[in-house]
Amino acid sequence: MTFVLGLSKQDMTCVLLQVFHSGVPVTLVPLDATNTIPINQKFFETFENNYQRTYEAQYVFLSLKIARDTWFDDEFYKVTFMNPFPQT
């Protein structure tokens, strides 16, 4: 059985164990995390001012900023951007 990167299940397990036991900080994020993050002005400003230390964070922030800046009306913060269900 072949998995990501062409590694066998046994090799992938070995790689994962090495990563988990290496001491490198690992953050596991459930796939549905983006469906539960409230986007409001405070979140946006905090993200803008404090959490752009990596290229990935910068990319996510700029993507969010583009969405906000090109939103079709002034309801961006009233519609939870990362949640398919509006907040009530």
C-alpha positions in Angstrom: 0.0 0.0 0.0 1.4 3.4 -1.0 0.7 6.6 0.7 1.8 10.2 0.4 5.3 10.7 -1.0 5.3 7.2 -2.3 6.1 5.8 1.2 4.7 2.5 2.4 2.5 2.5 5.5 5.4 1.2 7.6 7.8 3.9 6.3 5.2 6.6 6.9 4.6 5.4 10.4 8.4 5.5 11.0 8.6 9.1 9.7 5.6 10.2 11.8 7.1 8.7 14.9 10.4 10.5 14.2 8.6 13.8 13.8 6.5 13.4 16.9 9.5 12.4 19.0 11.9 15.0 17.6 10.8 17.7 19.9 9.7 19.9 17.0 6.4 21.7 18.0 3.5 20.1 16.1 0.0 21.6 15.9 -2.7 19.2 14.8 -5.6 21.0 13.3 -8.9 19.2 12.5 -10.0 19.5 8.9 -13.2 21.4 10.0 -11.3 24.1 11.9 -12.0 26.6 9.1 -15.7 26.1 9.7 -15.5 27.3 13.2 -13.2 30.4 13.2 -15.3 33.5 13.8 -14.1 36.4 11.6 -14.8 39.8 13.2 -13.0 43.1 13.1 -11.1 42.3 16.4 -9.9 38.9 15.0 -8.9 40.6 11.7 -7.0 43.4 13.5 -5.3 41.0 15.9 -4.2 38.8 13.0 -3.0 41.8 11.1 -0.9 43.1 14.0 0.4 40.0 15.8 0.3 36.8 13.8 2.1 37.2 10.5 5.5 35.7 11.5 5.6 33.0 8.8 5.0 33.0 5.0 2.0 30.8 5.5 0.4 33.2 8.0 1.1 36.1 5.7 -0.5 34.3 2.8 -3.6 33.4 4.8 -3.9 37.0 6.1 -3.4 38.6 2.7 -6.0 36.2 1.2 -8.5 37.2 3.9 -7.6 40.9 3.4 -8.3 40.6 -0.3 -11.6 39.0 0.4 -12.5 41.7 2.9 -11.3 44.6 0.6 -13.3 43.3 -2.4 -16.4 42.2 -0.5 -19.5 43.2 -2.4 -21.1 45.1 0.5 -20.3 46.3 4.0 -21.5 43.1 5.6 -18.1 41.3 5.6 -17.8 41.1 9.4 -21.5 40.1 9.8 -21.0 37.1 7.6 -18.7 34.6 9.1 -16.3 34.2 6.3 -14.8 30.9 7.4 -18.2 29.3 8.3 -20.8 28.3 5.8 -23.5 29.2 8.4 -24.2 32.8 9.3 -23.9 33.7 13.0 -27.1 34.5 14.7 
